[in-house]
Amino acid sequence: MDYSNFLMMKEELSLIAVMVILLLYDLMASKNGLRYFQPVACILFGVHTLLNIVPGVAGEAFGGMYQYTPMMGVVKSILNVGTLIVLMQAEGWLKSDTTVHKRGEFYFLTLTTLLGMYFMISAGNFLFFFIGLETASIPMATLVAFDKFKRESAEAGAKYILNAVFASGLSLYGMSLIYGTTGTLYFDDIPAAVNGSPLQIMAFLFFVVGLFFKISLVPFHQWTPDVYQGAPTTVTSYLSVISKGAAVFVLMTILMKVFSPIAAQWQGVLYGVIIATITIANLFAIRQRNIKRFLAYSSISQAGYIVLGVISASALGMTSLVYYILVYMVSNLAAFGVISAIENRSGKVTIDDYNGLYATNPKLVLVMTLAMFSLAGIPPFAGFFSKFFIFAAAAQQGYYILVLIALINTIISLYYYLLVVKAMFINKNEAPIAAFRSDGYMRASLAACSMGILLLGVLSVVYDRISLLSYGM
């Protein structure tokens, strides 16, 4: 065996090193030493992020099962930054009496799911991809049910794992049909044997079900509101951003690499899925009063917008997709950070609870307002530019009607995003949530997200750097 193959997997090896160190620290440290678990974990993961922030050179390992391109390195770095923000926001929740003894388990499970996403992103073979998919999915179900003594969390975990198993089974069946009709599982070899036969079309449909589930695309979205509401808020934020971002990028790369000979067919499927996803999610978001269910439908709608980059299957589409993931990450994590801070302090999670919040917690209100404006696509915030580029990528390929429908839905989304802003600034409340001060980790994470919302849209170097590494079909 050529052990030099492992040198290609620098991100994975670095992450595994962090996981092993944290595991040993959790097992061997004294009770007094465990007080420093949070700073040690954040510093270690921060070092891992910095060591891998510069993409490496393209290459492959293990006979092509593992592949690496600079764009894959960029996506992994984005996921690293998002995960670091989530870990910082988790401090207030993890130090509570019910979870402080499970802090090590939370970190190990979270980083295990991230490792699975790394495998998915760099997979050059369906078998390796499936290993990554399951490595990311199974620990995620445990995280969703982390507050096992709360009925909502246990119920959310059961719903997630049942849906995940069903979706994985369908995807695995699709992979078996792909292998049966092409004779190989390697991404680079499959296109030569794809002829668009009915069996291959069916194989494609079964396969994408698993990724549609991860991304929360209609009609595989119904688990999302219940799971987002029942899971701990920190887990919900991780699930809504990191998991979704990895799955969308993987969907695009596999469709372009493996299924390029039947592009007309899968673009037709995505056309209908995008319209249904954006429209249904927006209509249901208007009706929500629980803010976590509200952001669940918001994330479903955002997934529909992201897939506009997938359907374009161009270099501009890939650039817009990765840029959108980055902007969506900072915007959504800002919103969930505020929700987490308020929930940890007061236990309140409905939009009506936010009435008059500006009078007592103006800084949190400012961050939430920036997040809502960015998610809605209001200029000059980063969300406006991400939507502009994703629409431009779809329009470049001639999807004008699809872009028009997406634009109409964007106008609809303005209404429900501004409902949250209205509640905080305008609605009266005789007993608003009392003023409080978040912990230092939360304040730092919210400051980082706010800076991202304000600067990512105007710093063209970020988009330009992503553009240099993009490729199309």
C-alpha positions in Angstrom: 0.0 0.0 0.0 1.3 3.4 -0.9 0.9 5.5 2.3 1.7 8.7 0.4 -1.9 8.7 -0.7 -2.8 9.9 2.7 -0.8 13.1 2.1 -3.6 14.2 -0.2 -6.0 14.1 2.7 -4.5 16.9 4.7 -7.9 18.3 5.8 -9.2 15.0 6.9 -6.1 14.0 8.7 -6.0 17.4 10.5 -9.6 17.1 11.5 -9.0 13.5 12.8 -6.1 14.8 14.9 -8.3 17.4 16.5 -11.0 14.8 17.2 -8.5 12.4 18.8 -6.9 15.1 21.0 -10.3 16.3 22.2 -11.4 12.8 22.9 -8.2 12.1 25.0 -8.6 15.4 26.8 -12.2 14.7 27.7 -11.3 11.2 29.0 -8.1 12.2 30.9 -8.6 15.7 32.2 -9.5 16.3 35.8 -12.9 17.9 36.7 -11.1 21.2 37.1 -9.3 20.8 33.8 -12.6 20.2 32.0 -13.5 23.8 32.7 -11.1 24.8 29.9 -12.6 22.3 27.4 -14.4 25.0 25.4 -11.4 27.3 24.8 -9.1 24.3 24.1 -11.6 22.9 21.5 -12.1 26.3 19.8 -8.4 27.0 19.6 -7.6 23.5 18.2 -10.4 23.7 15.6 -9.3 27.3 14.8 -5.8 26.1 14.1 -7.2 23.3 11.9 -9.2 25.9 10.0 -6.2 28.2 9.5 -3.8 25.4 8.4 -6.2 24.4 5.6 -7.6 27.8 4.6 -5.3 28.0 1.5 -6.4 25.4 -1.1 -3.8 22.8 -2.2 -3.1 21.5 -5.7 -5.4 19.2 -7.5 -4.8 15.5 -7.3 -6.3 12.1 -6.4 -5.6 9.2 -4.2 -6.5 5.5 -3.7 -6.9 4.9 -7.4 -9.3 7.8 -7.9 -11.7 7.0 -5.0 -10.5 10.3 -3.3 -10.2 13.4 -5.4 -9.2 16.9 -4.6 -9.5 20.2 -6.4 -8.8 23.7 -5.1 -12.6 24.4 -5.2 -13.2 21.5 -2.9 -10.6 23.0 -0.5 -12.5 26.3 -0.6 -15.8 24.6 0.3 -14.2 22.7 3.1 -12.7 25.9 4.5 -16.1 27.6 4.4 -17.6 24.6 6.3 -14.7 24.9 8.8 -15.4 28.6 9.4 -19.2 27.9 9.8 -18.5 25.0 12.2 -16.1 27.1 14.3 -18.9 29.8 14.7 -21.4 27.1 15.7 -19.0 25.7 18.3 -18.5 29.2 19.7 -22.3 29.7 19.9 -22.7 26.4 21.7 -21.0 27.6 24.9 -24.1 29.0 26.6 -26.1 25.8 25.9 -23.3 23.4 26.8 -22.5 24.9 30.1 -26.0 24.2 31.4 -26.5 21.6 34.1 -28.2 19.2 31.7 -25.5 19.2 29.0 -22.2 20.1 30.6 -21.3 16.5 31.3 -21.9 15.7 27.5 -19.8 18.5 26.1 -17.1 16.1 24.8 -19.7 13.9 23.1 -21.1 17.0 21.4 -17.8 18.0 19.9 -16.9 14.5 18.8 -20.2 13.9 17.1 -20.2 17.3 15.4 -16.7 16.9 14.1 -17.5 13.3 12.9 -20.4 14.7 10.8 -18.0 17.3 9.4 -15.5 14.5 8.5 -18.3 12.7 6.6 -19.0 15.9 4.7 -15.3 16.1 3.7 -15.6 12.5 2.4 -18.7 13.4 0.4 -17.0 16.5 -1.2 -13.9 14.6 -2.2 -15.5 11.4 -3.3 -14.5 10.1 -6.7 -16.4 6.9 -6.3 -20.0 6.1 -5.3 -18.9 3.7 -2.5 -16.7 6.3 -0.9 -19.5 8.9 -1.3 -21.9 6.6 0.5 -19.5 6.1 3.3 -19.3 9.9 3.7 -23.0 10.3 3.5 -23.6 7.8 6.3 -20.7 9.2 8.4 -22.4 12.6 8.2 -26.0 11.4 8.7 -25.9 9.0 11.6 -24.0 11.2 14.2 -26.3 14.0 13.1 -29.4 12.1 14.3 -27.7 11.7 17.6 -27.1 15.4 17.8 -30.7 16.2 17.0 -31.8 14.0 19.9 -29.0 15.3 22.2 -31.5 16.7 24.7 -32.9 13.2 25.1 -35.0 14.0 28.2 -36.9 16.6 26.2 -39.8 15.1 24.3 -39.4 17.5 21.3 -35.7 16.6 20.9 -36.3 12.8 21.1 -39.1 13.1 18.6 -37.0 15.2 16.3 -34.2 12.6 16.4 -36.6 9.7 15.6 -38.1 11.6 12.7 -34.6 12.5 11.3 -33.2 9.0 11.5 -36.3 7.4 10.0 -36.3 9.8 7.0 -32.5 9.6 6.7 -32.6 5.8 6.5 -35.4 5.8 3.9 -33.6 8.4 1.8 -30.2 6.5 2.1 -31.9 3.3 1.1 -33.3 4.8 -2.1 -30.0 6.4 -2.9 -28.1 3.1 -2.4 -30.6 1.4 -4.7 -30.0 4.1 -7.3 -26.2 3.5 -7.0 -26.7 -0.2 -7.5 -28.7 0.5 -10.7 -25.9 2.8 -11.8 -23.3 0.1 -11.3 -25.5 -2.5 -13.0 -25.9 -0.4 -16.1 -22.4 1.0 -16.4 -20.2 -1.6 -14.7 -18.3 0.9 -12.6 -18.7 3.1 -9.5 -16.0 5.6 -10.4 -17.2 9.1 -11.3 -14.7 9.6 -14.1 -15.6 6.3 -15.9 -19.4 6.4 -15.6 -20.2 9.1 -18.2 -18.8 7.0 -21.1 -21.4 4.3 -20.3 -24.4 6.7 -19.7 -26.8 6.5 -22.7 -30.0 7.9 -21.1 -31.9 4.5 -21.0 -35.0 4.4 -18.9 -33.2 2.3 -16.3 -30.4 4.9 -16.0 -33.0 7.7 -15.6 -34.6 5.7 -12.8 -31.2 5.1 -11.2 -30.5 8.9 -11.3 -33.9 9.6 -9.7 -33.4 7.2 -6.9 -29.9 8.5 -6.2 -30.7 12.2 -6.0 -33.4 11.5 -3.4 -30.8 11.1 -0.7 -29.3 14.5 -1.5 -32.7 16.2 -1.9 -33.4 15.0 1.6 -30.1 16.5 2.9 -30.8 19.8 1.2 -34.5 19.8 2.2 -35.9 20.2 -1.3 -39.6 19.6 -1.9 -41.1 17.0 -1.7 -38.4 15.7 0.7 -38.7 18.6 3.1 -41.4 17.7 5.5 -39.0 16.5 8.2 -37.3 19.9 8.4 -39.7 22.1 10.4 -40.2 19.4 13.1 -36.5 18.5 13.4 -35.5 22.2 13.4 -38.0 23.0 16.2 -37.2 19.9 18.3 -33.4 19.9 18.0 -31.2 22.0 20.3 -30.9 25.4 18.6 -27.1 25.0 18.2 -27.6 21.7 16.4 -30.4 23.3 14.3 -28.0 26.1 13.1 -25.4 23.5 12.2 -27.9 21.3 10.3 -29.3 24.3 8.4 -26.0 25.6 7.1 -23.1 23.2 7.2 -25.0 20.1 6.2 -26.9 21.9 3.5 -23.9 23.6 2.1 -21.9 20.4 1.7 -24.9 18.5 0.2 -25.6 21.2 -2.4 -22.0 21.4 -3.6 -21.8 17.6 -3.8 -25.1 17.5 -5.8 -23.6 20.0 -8.4 -20.3 18.2 -8.8 -21.9 14.7 -9.2 -24.5 15.9 -11.7 -21.8 17.6 -13.7 -19.2 14.8 -13.5 -21.4 11.7 -13.6 -24.7 12.6 -15.3 -23.5 15.2 -17.8 -24.7 13.0 -20.8 -28.3 13.3 -19.5 -28.1 16.9 -18.5 -31.4 17.8 -20.2 -33.2 15.2 -18.1 -31.8 16.3 -14.7 -32.1 19.9 -15.5 -35.8 19.3 -16.2 -36.2 17.6 -12.8 -34.4 20.5 -11.0 -36.6 23.0 -12.8 -39.8 21.7 -11.3 -38.1 21.1 -7.9 -36.8 24.6 -7.6 -40.2 26.2 -8.4 -42.0 23.9 -5.9 -39.4 24.4 -3.2 -39.3 28.2 -3.3 -43.0 28.7 -3.6 -44.2 26.2 -1.0 -41.6 27.2 1.5 -42.4 30.9 1.2 -46.2 30.3 1.6 -45.7 28.1 4.7 -43.1 30.5 6.3 -45.7 33.2 6.4 -47.9 31.1 8.7 -45.2 30.2 11.3 -45.1 31.7 14.8 -42.3 29.6 16.3 -39.2 31.3 15.1 -37.3 28.0 14.6 -40.0 26.6 12.4 -40.0 30.0 10.6 -36.3 29.7 9.8 -36.8 26.1 8.9 -39.1 27.1 6.0 -36.8 30.0 5.3 -33.9 27.5 4.9 -36.0 25.3 2.5 -36.7 28.4 0.4 -33.0 29.3 0.5 -32.2 25.8 -0.7 -34.3 26.4 -3.8 -32.4 29.5 -4.6 -29.0 27.8 -4.1 -30.0 25.0 -6.6 -30.4 27.7 -9.3 -26.6 27.5 -9.4 -26.7 23.7 -9.8 -29.2 23.9 -12.7 -26.9 26.3 -14.6 -24.1 23.7 -14.6 -21.6 26.4 -15.6 -18.5 28.0 -14.1 -20.6 31.1 -13.2 -23.1 28.7 -11.6 -20.4 27.1 -9.4 -19.0 30.4 -8.4 -22.4 31.8 -7.5 -23.3 28.6 -5.6 -20.2 28.6 -3.4 -20.5 32.4 -2.8 -24.2 31.9 -1.9 -23.3 29.2 0.6 -20.8 31.5 2.2 -23.2 34.4 2.5 -26.1 32.2 3.6 -23.8 30.7 6.3 -23.0 34.0 8.0 -26.6 35.3 7.7 -28.3 32.2 9.0 -25.7 31.7 11.8 -26.3 35.3 12.9 -30.0 34.7 13.1 -29.7 31.4 15.0 -27.0 32.9 17.3 -29.5 35.5 18.5 -32.2 32.8 18.9 -29.9 30.6 20.9 -28.8 33.5 23.1 -32.4 34.4 23.9 -33.6 30.9 24.3 -30.8 30.0 26.7 -31.6 33.0 28.8 -35.4 33.2 28.7 -36.6 29.9 27.0 -38.7 32.0 24.6 -38.9 30.9 20.9 -41.9 32.5 19.3 -41.9 35.6 17.1 -44.4 37.2 19.5 -41.9 36.9 22.3 -39.6 39.2 20.3 -42.1 42.1 20.5 -40.4 45.2 21.8 -37.0 43.5 22.0 -35.3 46.7 20.8 -36.1 48.4 24.1 -34.1 45.9 26.2 -31.6 44.3 23.8 -30.7 46.7 21.0 -27.5 45.0 20.0 -29.1 41.6 19.5 -31.9 43.3 17.6 -29.3 44.9 15.3 -27.7 41.6 14.5 -31.0 39.9 13.9 -32.1 42.8 11.6 -28.9 42.4 9.6 -29.5 38.7 9.2 -33.1 39.2 8.1 -32.2 41.9 5.6 -29.4 39.7 4.2 -31.6 36.6 3.9 -34.3 38.7 2.2 -31.8 40.0 -0.3 -32.1 43.7 0.6 -29.1 45.8 -0.7 -26.5 46.7 0.3 -26.1 43.6 2.4 -24.3 40.4 1.2 -27.5 38.5 0.6 -28.5 40.9 -2.2 -25.3 40.1 -4.1 -25.5 36.4 -3.5 -29.0 36.4 -5.0 -28.0 38.6 -7.9 -25.1 36.3 -8.9 -27.2 33.1 -8.6 -30.0 34.7 -10.7 -27.4 35.8 -13.2 -26.0 32.3 -13.5 -29.4 30.8 -14.2 -30.3 33.6 -16.7 -27.0 33.1 -18.5 -28.2 29.6 -19.4 -31.6 30.8 -20.6 -33.8 30.1 -17.6 -35.6 33.4 -17.7 -39.0 32.2 -16.6 -37.4 30.3 -13.7 -35.5 33.5 -12.6 -38.7 35.5 -12.9 -40.6 33.1 -10.6 -37.6 33.2 -8.1 -37.8 37.0 -8.2 -41.5 37.0 -7.4 -40.9 34.6 -4.5 -38.1 36.9 -3.3 -40.7 39.7 -3.0 -43.0 37.4 -1.1 -40.1 36.5 1.3 -39.6 40.2 2.1 -43.0 40.1 3.9 -42.2 37.4 6.4 -38.6 38.4 7.0 -39.8 41.9 7.8 -42.4 40.5 10.2 -39.6 39.6 12.5 -38.1 43.1 12.2 -41.5 44.7 12.8 -41.9 42.6 16.0 -38.6 43.7 17.4 -38.9 47.5 16.6 -42.6 48.3 16.3 -44.8 45.8 18.1 -45.7 46.8 21.7 -44.9 44.5 24.6 -45.7 45.3 28.3 -43.1 42.7 29.4 -40.3 42.3 26.8 -37.5 39.9 27.3 -35.3 41.4 30.0 -31.9 42.9 29.1 -29.0 40.5 29.4 -25.4 40.1 28.3 -24.3 37.1 26.2 -21.1 35.2 26.9 -17.9 36.2 25.2 -18.0 33.4 22.7 -21.5 34.3 21.5 -20.6 38.0 21.2 -17.5 37.2 19.1 -19.4 34.8 16.8 -22.2 37.4 16.3 -19.7 40.1 15.6 -18.0 37.9 13.0 -21.3 37.1 11.3 -22.3 40.7 11.2 -19.0 41.7 9.6 -19.5 39.0 7.0 -23.0 40.3 6.2 -21.7 43.8 5.8 -18.4 43.1 4.0 -18.9 40.0 1.8 -21.0 41.9 -0.6 -18.6 44.8 -1.1 -15.3 42.9 -1.0 -15.1 41.7 -4.6 -11.9 39.8 -3.9 -13.9 37.1 -2.2 -16.1 36.5 -5.3 -13.2 36.9 -7.6 -11.1 34.3 -5.8 -13.9 31.8 -5.9 -14.4 32.5 -9.6 -10.8 31.7 -10.4 -11.2 28.1 -9.1 -14.6 27.4 -10.7 -15.4 25.1 -13.6 -18.5 24.1 -15.5 -19.9 21.1 -17.4 
